[in-house]
């Protein structure tokens, strides 16, 4: 069994910062890519940032230069540092991890954490 748990969301003023964390636990043999997606009301879920096991990061154009993704492989944890937040960053943020477990390879989602940017 695998569990993926996000934390760190909340309410922040425009221009502020938040750091999201996501920890995967369970019978994990190998962790491949780890990433963050977000979904605002009425919108489709979109990729925010993704980090490969070799350290290659890709970002949505809308967050480049403001967000930074990192990971701690020893803890199967991925982070998203969000700076200079804008109201349009308001969304539920979901963690997605690509894992190899005793049950085989698969992708797993967290339950989501709400980020609200508002004055």
Secondary structure, 3 states (H helix, E strand, C coil): CEEEEEECCEEECCCCCEEEEEEEEECEEEEEEEEEEEECCCCCCEEEEEECCCCCEEECCCCCCCEEEEEEHHHCEEEEEECCCCHHHCEEEEEEEEEEECCEEEEEECCCEEEEECC
